[in-house]
Amino acid sequence: MSNSRYGFPAFEMVHLLGLGLLLGSVLLLNARFFGLGLRRQTAAEVASDLAPWTRLALVLMAFSGIPLFASKAPDLWSEELGTFALKMSLIVTGVAFHYWVQVPLARSGNSTWGRPAAAFSLLVWLGAAVAGLSLEFL
Amino acid sequence: MILGWCEWLMETWVSVGIRESLWVYPMLHFAHILSNTLMFGTIVFLDLRLIGVGLTKRRVSDVAEQLLPWTWIGWGLMFVSGAFIFTSDPVRYYGSFFFRIKMLLMFLAGLNALVFHFTVYRSVGTWGDGKAPGRARLSGAVSLVSWILILVTGRAVGYFD
């Protein structure tokens, strides 16, 4: 892929489309937890409406991210290991928190932990996105 | 004429300031891409609902009314950050093939949204829970394809002339 002029940008475009869909669905679920949007539906309904699209976004990001990683691996290892490790830890945290904490919270209708959990989720995903963008733009 | 204006813009202190700053330029890109997730990430769900493949349990009016404020906030942030990015290097962007295609696609997406909003969407109250009318589905498909291509051409501007 490093020999191709179009390979890297093409996978990066898919990665960015996936990012839009992923953060879009995560922001909307969190907005619902904060009571700022989609209030005509319950948090459980919003979570189940968005679930297939969150999953699709994660698949798009993983399948485009692996070749992006492979083509940049030596540089990432030697120069940007800290940022890359931070990004991957935040993604693992974000995915685990989404499926193990937020979706169950949405289903349970628990109103005490929804907001703090949503704030944590937003911080984790924004951090992951900013770390990912730093690898590209800084 | 536009080129002359771009050349003038390039000499302004704003343009020079962004170009010479180490941090402002990447920060503008961060803001542009993050606000894109708000705009693209909400408009796709309306488009998917219109086409009939996503959020199908909800009425189109529920989806549209609840998502559009977020889409507009994202759009506003994108416009402001995008305008500053353009200002930083107007002559290059003006000459860029992909930038021109992107602007054309944005015009088409805007026109599509306007036509949708002022024609077929007026009868949204009668659509009920099921499928949107054919013209609304077409509008959703045009919007979805346009915004995907806007994102793709936008990234291409950074790579190719």
HADDOCK unambig.tbl for C-alpha pairs under 7 A between the chains (distance, minus, plus):
assign (segid A and resid 13 and name CA) (segid B and resid 152 and name CA) 5.63 0.50 0.50
assign (segid A and resid 13 and name CA) (segid B and resid 155 and name CA) 6.62 0.50 0.50
assign (segid A and resid 19 and name CA) (segid B and resid 37 and name CA) 6.79 0.50 0.50
assign (segid A and resid 20 and name CA) (segid B and resid 36 and name CA) 6.68 0.50 0.50
assign (segid A and resid 20 and name CA) (segid B and resid 37 and name CA) 4.02 0.50 0.50
assign (segid A and resid 20 and name CA) (segid B and resid 40 and name CA) 5.99 0.50 0.50
assign (segid A and resid 20 and name CA) (segid B and resid 41 and name CA) 4.90 0.50 0.50
assign (segid A and resid 21 and name CA) (segid B and resid 37 and name CA) 6.95 0.50 0.50
assign (segid A and resid 21 and name CA) (segid B and resid 41 and name CA) 4.86 0.50 0.50
assign (segid A and resid 23 and name CA) (segid B and resid 37 and name CA) 5.84 0.50 0.50
assign (segid A and resid 23 and name CA) (segid B and resid 41 and name CA) 6.64 0.50 0.50
assign (segid A and resid 24 and name CA) (segid B and resid 37 and name CA) 5.55 0.50 0.50
assign (segid A and resid 24 and name CA) (segid B and resid 38 and name CA) 5.62 0.50 0.50
assign (segid A and resid 24 and name CA) (segid B and resid 41 and name CA) 3.69 0.50 0.50
assign (segid A and resid 24 and name CA) (segid B and resid 42 and name CA) 5.71 0.50 0.50
assign (segid A and resid 25 and name CA) (segid B and resid 41 and name CA) 6.66 0.50 0.50
assign (segid A and resid 37 and name CA) (segid B and resid 66 and name CA) 6.30 0.50 0.50
assign (segid A and resid 38 and name CA) (segid B and resid 66 and name CA) 5.47 0.50 0.50
assign (segid A and resid 49 and name CA) (segid B and resid 55 and name CA) 5.38 0.50 0.50
assign (segid A and resid 133 and name CA) (segid B and resid 30 and name CA) 6.73 0.50 0.50
assign (segid A and resid 137 and name CA) (segid B and resid 26 and name CA) 5.93 0.50 0.50
assign (segid A and resid 138 and name CA) (segid B and resid 26 and name CA) 6.70 0.50 0.50
